[in-house]
């Protein structure tokens, strides 16, 4: 079930704030490409292979 664009970003904002505040990682599994730029590290799993890339870690200014 999708939360809707506005709520999606509110949840991601909250998770990023928690990760920063508690100095921990948050793992998000998604097919939603619009939230990908908000993360600093991205893992793609395709055909049993995992690839890592550096994300933009873009904020919500």
C-alpha positions in Angstrom: 0.0 0.0 0.0 1.4 3.4 -1.0 1.3 6.2 1.5 1.2 8.9 -1.2 4.0 11.3 -2.3 3.7 13.8 0.6 3.5 11.1 3.3 6.3 9.1 1.6 8.7 12.0 1.9 7.5 12.8 5.5 8.4 9.2 6.5 11.8 9.3 4.8 12.5 12.7 6.4 11.6 11.2 9.8 13.9 8.1 9.2 16.8 10.3 8.1 16.4 12.5 11.2 16.4 9.4 13.4 19.5 8.0 11.7 21.3 11.3 12.3 20.1 11.8 15.9 21.0 8.2 17.0 24.0 7.9 14.7 22.8 4.7 13.2 21.8 3.3 9.8 18.3 2.9 8.6 17.6 0.3 6.0 14.8 1.0 3.6 13.6 -1.4 0.9 11.7 0.2 -1.9 10.9 0.3 -5.5 10.2 4.1 -5.3 12.9 5.8 -7.3 12.0 9.3 -6.2 13.3 8.8 -2.7 16.6 7.3 -3.8 18.5 10.7 -3.9 17.8 11.2 -0.2 20.1 8.4 0.8 23.9 8.4 1.2 24.5 4.7 0.3 22.4 2.6 -2.1 22.4 -1.1 -2.6 20.8 -2.6 -5.7 19.9 -6.3 -5.6 19.4 -7.8 -9.0 19.5 -11.5 -10.0 21.0 -12.4 -6.7 23.9 -9.9 -7.1 24.3 -6.9 -4.8 25.8 -3.7 -6.1 26.6 -0.6 -4.0 26.7 3.0 -5.1 27.2 6.3 -3.3 23.9 8.3 -3.1 23.5 12.0 -3.1 22.3 12.1 0.5 20.2 15.1 -0.5 18.4 16.9 2.3 14.9 18.3 2.4 15.7 22.0 2.2 
